[in-house]
Structure formats: structure tokens, C-alpha cells
């Protein structure tokens, strides 16, 4: 019996090549899309599961709540949190470790490069049980002159030579002996460690913000809970814990600390898909997004549905070709359930054939897909037997879904009606088929709208007027690693003389901002609850000129005004000193100014630690709000300080004349090489860095576009098949129309319009659904396109409708033209 | 005018239709295809059913062949009233007792001659070896063994009908129902098929045949004439 079923199935496929190709092709494309998404989703869900005790490890995240501002969150925590956490929750917490990671110049023999050093508390390996490939790891944290390296870092500095026992010099001052090499963490890791050495706090006595202040968040803090459930117990007590332990040491802050600061525990297993706080992206590959996983899973399902719809449509449309066979089987005694099993089996068989084609398509498209999403996915059936199970299960489901309705429909045929000479059974409900085409195109149009919206928003974000000039801006980072703070001033002076350079400026940070520094200002010299906590940026006098920023009111910083400069840090004074600040419009508005000039000359007091004297601060200028971060984030009130070049900055910005970037870069590298030969140079381009803020969105847009193409392709295959079937059925009618005088164009219009209607109706379904989804996505951007803007409404939605219609016409028109030109005499002879 | 057919004496009753009526309803229109028909057929009979187009001949055959159920009346097959049987039970009876031959042959294009004949045995509980043996026997009997591996499209009309007859008899049915078996054949091939049916009847198979051809009706022992869904006359051919 099985042999008979398979024989008939194969011969049916071979004897109807066009429809078989459409069916198998459509299913193959659908399965290929699903396979790619399946690989992606499995990879995304697999992050960090390799880590021993992963279900008990969490990252401590911090959120600062500043009245009148959006909260500021970090994937890090203040250094002082470690001891009280371990002490107060000893029954729930096994270990707390801090890791301060710094990118520093590293030298080993003749090789030198930048290297990321992770300075960690003892107990690090109790939390992170990293497998070793050479040496051992425990002694790395017993003294401050031992270190363990990752395999990659060991290879970078020692090549194929064993690294254990060798020495490296970090930042020209610290000398470490390599005691072990740990295995590179797998690619599906959301945390990455390059090297581990002891966090020796005595090294940072002059930098208390590293790990000693509750107001500074510079260390990653990791907790190993005793049980997975312990996390909830500890989290529930965090508010009380904060109020018991946190001390801000800022005069005037009398409220409970928990009003300003909260801690949360992000389980390691949730980081990749659920973490949103800044700080994780310094780790491994681009962070994932549970929304993306759900969205792509949804797309896979939709594409599969489209492919199954094709199958159902074509199978029922061509049912009359199988009617005679079905009727004869019934005549010789087959029951309905036997016929259903036969046709369901045929559908699964067709799906299996499609799977073979799909696997070939996946292998062909994996390199491009991997390049697009920045991963290294592969179809490894041998190494991953679960994949075979999932794939076969997918095929069975597809075959069952696609084959169920046709199987029931075919098995319903009544032999008495079918087998009479010259009688044939109707090919199913054309209303159902039309409805299914509408549904297919609705999905395709929705995907086109989503793709167009994501693309438009990405372009909008990337071309948004940020308030400053950012093209042809070269940046040098890591000036803090230069031999002395004064080296930065010399660097600025020498680069300023290069022929292609228009302007040079020093700053503590720059667009896009990587840090979030804040200061507290009081209206008077007496701390009170009337205060302003605003973001700050430390710049030199040429910063605004280098970025093409002009004041809205007042003036910018000037070297002619000595009182502009901020006082030197760390110097105790017995009398108030003066400084000037330039503020942005948002800060001016916060101060109640109706016009920018209203705040010029206003004096405030810059808070100082307990026992120190506040600095008298005068607002000398107001600049426009500069969008120094992603347009997802609102501009916050910001104050610019100015310091002298030799006071020590971290970043140098260079405005380069258009067309002279390459030569300027070479010259800059030469200057750096002379001034800091032991420090590898770190350069970047501001416009590239800003554009990269939207890389994830652009990438998702491309993926959407790719899958929209898949969906449209499958829908078109189905439409082509149905159009062919419809033309075949209407052969006599078309013949008669031509006999009665219809032209070729009349016939083409008739056939094309038959399928244009469902496509137009599909828009009515697709538009509201995609409008709702995209409006939700756009709400995550502070500055976004407005879908109700007529330009976007017409461009995106109208464009999608026209595109879908054009695609449908191209699909059908060729075949319609061929049919319209056929000989009417021959058509009328066929019975 | 109605009439009741007269069965052969001495053999057991195979088919009894008692006041059988069949109506079809499509939208607002009701069509009565058969009206209070009474037909008895004994085992071993060769009965022809004749009448003008639309008189209900094929409907009668479909009802006897359990391809359609009566609207009213009773259908007793081998002393079993099958009128209210489910599709599954009718299928079981069809596969065990009935064979069909159609005017348009209704062979499956995707199966060879051998495969088409074997189809009739596929739904029986029978091993593949036994099936192939029976198929080989019947192909020899029908003199089509030399075309076993050919597809229907490669055969002439007469050969296709031979295959259809082979399919009808391979399961050794009690009753063969033939709906205008020579309708698509030329006279020579038509004669060949009628002789085949005669041979089968001589071997004991009961045959009910719908035909337009008075000449072919002569092969049958009894002819039932239908008009407007009713049995009007019945003729017996004298035994020769």
C-alpha cells in the first residue's frame, strides 16, 4: 500500500512539473526562511548556558533617580557594595566579586598593543569557573603581580610560545607574570573576560571613584547566589539595604538614599536577551533582544503560513485532477480515513522533498546571513542531533498543516458524481482561495511596510540634525595613558599645526558620550533641597569651535578669561574660587529661563564633598541642545566646564578639512608615535561612531527586508500557480470572448484584475496591523518619524501598496499575455 | 406504466430494490431520478438496463453499486438491508462483492496496467505476493499481460477497457456493474468487451449493464427498460 502511495505521489509530482515546482519551490523557500530563523533563535537562546552555575550568577545593575530628569542606569554598581552585600545576605549569597576592566597599553617583549585587563576581587574564579588550558588560576588573585590571560590574548602577545611564566608590562608601570591561560569564552557569551589580575585598591588611592564611592559606578559587580531562588529574597530587601548602607557624602542630600539609587540583579542567563542598561555592550558580540527573537520567530511563523497557504491553494485548485483517482479508490473499497492518510502522507512527502531543496538554499545563503547578523551559524546535523529532530518535526507540521485541508477536501469526493463520463468535480471554493491570497499578500505588505519604516527611521536617526558638525571629525582616545597630562597639551599643539587641520579640542568625553558624569549645583552657597543635578562635560576652550557650535546667548569659553577655568581637582582651599560654565537650552529651561539670555550671568554653587568649599559658578553662555547620544535618549540638562589643556583630558577631537582625512590621519599617527611611543593609538571618526549607534536597528531592518523578500517570493509563486490554474479553467471562456471580439489587452486586463482585487484588499488588513506595530516600535525613540505625517503615510503605506500591486502584475501579466494570445479555436475544441 | 421484474428461478437473490426512490436537491430544484423502483436480481443473471438519456439508468447502477444511497425505499443485498449503511460499511461491501466497469475506463494515469489492476486489491488484507499472483492471473485471462508495465496513455481504447474489466474482476466479485462499457469503443472492440462480459457471466458472475446499444443488450438475458425514473418494461431473452 505504502509503495502504491509513494509511486503515485512521485509520478504526480513528475507529471505536473510546473505546479510541483511552484509547490516545492514555495515550501522550500518557506522552510529555508524558517531554518535560518530557527538557527538564529536557538543561538540567541543558548547564551551563557555553558557557564557553570549560570543559574545562580547575577550582575548588579544600578539606577540613579534624579528629580526632574530621566533615570540614569548602568550595568555596573558602586564598589563599596561588595562587603555589606556579602555580610548582610550571607545565607543567600555565596560570593560577591567586583571586576574593574581597563583598556591599557600592554607590552610583552617586542610586542605592544592595547589590552583589556580585568582587575578582580579574590573569589572571582569561585563565581566564574573558567576552564584553564595552561597553568593555573588561583595564584593570579593571591598577589598583585600575577595574571591569567585568555587564549586569544596569550596568542596576541606570545604567538605560539607558551605564555605561562612570561611577563607583561601594563601601562608602563605594572609588571605581571602570567601564571595561567584560560580558554576563550564561547561565542555565545554575554560577558567576556580577556585577562584577570587582582583588584588592588591601594593602586587607586588617588582615584576613589574607581571603587570607593557610592556615587561612582565603575566596577562590574557579580553575585553568586546560594540558590537560584535566593535572588528574589535579596532583591526584595534592596531598598532597606540601600538605606542602611549607602552614604552619598554630598552636603545637602538628606533624603533617604533609596530615593536616588536602586539596585537590581540581572541573571547572567537573561543578559543577552533582556538586558537594556548601558555597559553590557563592552562585552561580547552585539547584545540581543528578546523583542527581536520574538519578532523573527513571528516572521518565521508567518512565512511558513504563507507557504502552507500556497500548498493548500494549489492542492485544492488542482483537486479535480485527482478526483478520478480518489473516486476509483473509493469504488474499490478505500475508506475516507485511508484516503486522508494517503493525501496527508503525500503532503509530508512533498514537504520532505522541499526540505532537501531548503537545506541547499540555507547552505547557500548562510554566509550572507551570518555576515548580516554578525554570527557564525551553521547547519550541523551531526554535532547537533536535536536540530534533526526539530527540522523533521517542522516538516511534519508543515506537511500536516498544508496537507490537512486538501486531504479532507479530496477525500470528500463522491464517486457517483465524479466517475460519470464527461463530469468533473469543481476545484474547491474560489472564495477560500481568494481569501488565502488576500491573507498572504497582507502578510507580505505588512512586512514591506515594517521594513520601509525601520529603514526610514534609521536614515532619519542618522541624518538628524544633532546641533553640531560631526563629519570630517577625527578623534583620539585614551590620552590618559600618555606619559603625562601635559603630553595631551603638547599633542594638541602639534596636531593643531598640521596643514589639513582646521581646529583641535580636548575634552573628557565626546560625541557619542560614553560616560555619564553629573554635578550638583545649589542656587546659594548653603546646601539645601533646592538644587540641580545635571550632566557635565569637561572641555577646553576650542571644543565648541571644533564642533561648529555657536552660542545662543552670552559667550563661549575664552583663554582670555582666567576665571572661566575650573579649579584643579584634589586641592584643598580655604576660600571659594570661581569658574564659568556654559549650559545647554535644556538646563536654561530648567532654571526657569524664558529666553536663553535670561540666565547669562546667573551664579550657582558647585557642590563639594563634606568639609570642602563649594565653587562659585557663573553661567557665561547658553548653547543649543546638542544630541551627544542616540536619538533614542532625550537631551538632558548639561553644563560644560572648561579646563586648561595640561590638566589632563581623555580625548582629542580634530576638525579636518574635507578631502584631507587620509593624509591628516597619517600625520596624526606620526605625532602620536613621537609623543607616546609606548602607547598604541586609538582613533575613531565621530560620524562613524554616531552612525554605529543605529547599527542594530539598521541590521534588523536588513533582516526584515530579507524576510520580506522571502514572503513576497512565496506569495508570488502561489499567485502564479493560481493564475495558471485559473487561466486553464477559463480556457473555453477566454476562447469565446475572443470569438466575440475581445482583444489581447482585454483578456490580459480581465485576468490581471481578477488577482489585483485581493492584493488591494490585502492592504486594508496590512495597513492597520503594521501601523500599530511600527508605532509601538517608534515609541522607543525619543526623536522619531511620525507615521501620521502625510509624507510617510503616502510614501511608506502607499509605496508598499503600489509595490505589492506591481509585483502581482509582473507575476501574472506574462502568463496572462500568453494565454490571451492562444488560438480560440483550439480552446473551444477541448472538452 | 410500472412493472416488476421477474427473477430467474432456482438461484438465490443477490439484489432487491423495494420501492426505491432517489431524488437530488440542488438549490430550489428537486429532481427525482428514480421513483418507487422494484428490481430483483438473482445470482448469475446478466441484466441490461436501457432507456433514454436522463431516465435514471446510471442512478440505478450507482445505487446498486452502493456509490449512492436511496432517498426512500429499501436496498437488500444478499439478504442485508444496506439502505442505511454508513460509507465505511458500504466501502467494505463494495470491496468484497462488487466490481465496476465505466464508459470512460477511469484508469489512473499515474499507475501502470499492473498497478491499476492491483489497486482493486490494495484495500484487502492481502500480502503483496498474493496480490501480484492474482493480478498476473487476471492479466493472462484478459490477454493483457504483455502490456503490464505500460501506462494507460499508451493503450488503445479497447485495451484500456480490458484493463478496467480486469480491475473489476481481480477481487472475484459477486456482481459486476458496467456503465455503458462499450460507449467509447468502436464496434470491434465493443464486441470484444461484450464477449468478455459474457464469459464472466458464464463462469457465474452476476452482471448488470447499462447500455444504449440494443445490439449489446442482446448479450444480456434480461433487459429492464426505464423511463423517467420508473421501470416500464422488462424483456427476457429466450435461453439459447
Interface residues (C-beta under 8 A of the other chain):
Chain A: X1 X4 X7 X8 X11 X12 X15 X324 X325 X327 X328 X329 X330 X331 X332 X333 X334 X335 X336 X338 X414 X415 X416 X419 X420 X421 X422
Chain B: X58 X62 X65 X67 X68 X87 X88 X91 X92 X94 X95 X96 X100 X102 X103 X104 X106 X108 X109 X110 X111 X115 X118 X119 X120 X122 X123 X124 X167 X171 X179 X180 X183 X184
